[in-house]
Amino acid sequence: MHAQAIKDVAEGRPFRPFTIRLSSGAEYTFAEPRNFGAPKNYREIFYFGDSDWVSIDIDNVVEVTRK
């Protein structure tokens, strides 16, 4: 997955929830902007849940789906 494609979805205005699927089959739904984090280069993204967080290498992202 290209960093620009993820950036376009994450920074879209107004924010629309989206889900990413990883090559492992794991899925993460970013229901609101505060669930998402990334450095400027978007080579890694972060999912912030209610009580945990996950670091995701974008090379493992195989699909991004908007809700």
C-alpha positions in Angstrom: 0.0 0.0 0.0 1.3 3.4 -0.8 1.7 6.0 2.0 -0.1 8.6 -0.1 -3.2 6.5 -0.4 -3.4 6.1 3.4 -2.7 9.8 3.9 -5.5 10.7 1.5 -8.0 8.6 3.4 -6.8 9.6 6.9 -6.7 13.3 6.2 -9.9 13.5 4.1 -12.3 16.3 5.2 -14.8 15.7 6.6 -13.3 12.6 8.3 -15.0 9.4 7.2 -14.4 6.2 9.2 -12.2 3.6 7.4 -10.9 0.1 8.0 -7.5 -1.2 7.1 -6.8 -4.9 6.5 -3.3 -6.3 7.0 -1.6 -9.2 5.3 -2.0 -11.2 8.5 -5.8 -10.8 8.2 -6.1 -8.4 11.1 -8.4 -5.4 10.7 -8.5 -2.1 12.4 -11.4 0.4 12.1 -10.6 4.0 12.6 -14.0 5.3 13.7 -12.9 8.8 14.6 -9.8 10.9 13.9 -8.4 10.3 17.4 -8.0 6.6 16.6 -5.4 7.4 14.0 -1.8 8.6 14.3 1.1 8.8 11.8 4.4 10.6 11.4 4.7 13.0 8.4 6.1 10.3 6.1 3.2 7.9 6.8 5.6 4.9 6.7 4.1 3.7 9.9 0.6 4.3 11.3 -0.9 4.0 14.8 -4.2 2.7 15.9 -5.3 4.0 19.2 -8.1 1.9 20.8 -9.9 2.5 24.1 -7.2 0.9 26.2 -4.5 -0.1 23.8 -2.5 1.0 20.7 -1.0 -0.8 17.8 1.9 0.2 15.5 1.4 -0.8 11.9 4.0 -0.9 9.2 2.2 0.2 6.0 4.0 -2.4 4.0 1.6 -4.9 5.7 -1.6 -3.0 4.7 -3.3 -4.8 1.8 -6.7 -2.9 1.8 -8.2 0.3 2.9 -12.0 0.5 3.0 -14.0 3.6 3.7 -17.3 3.2 5.7 
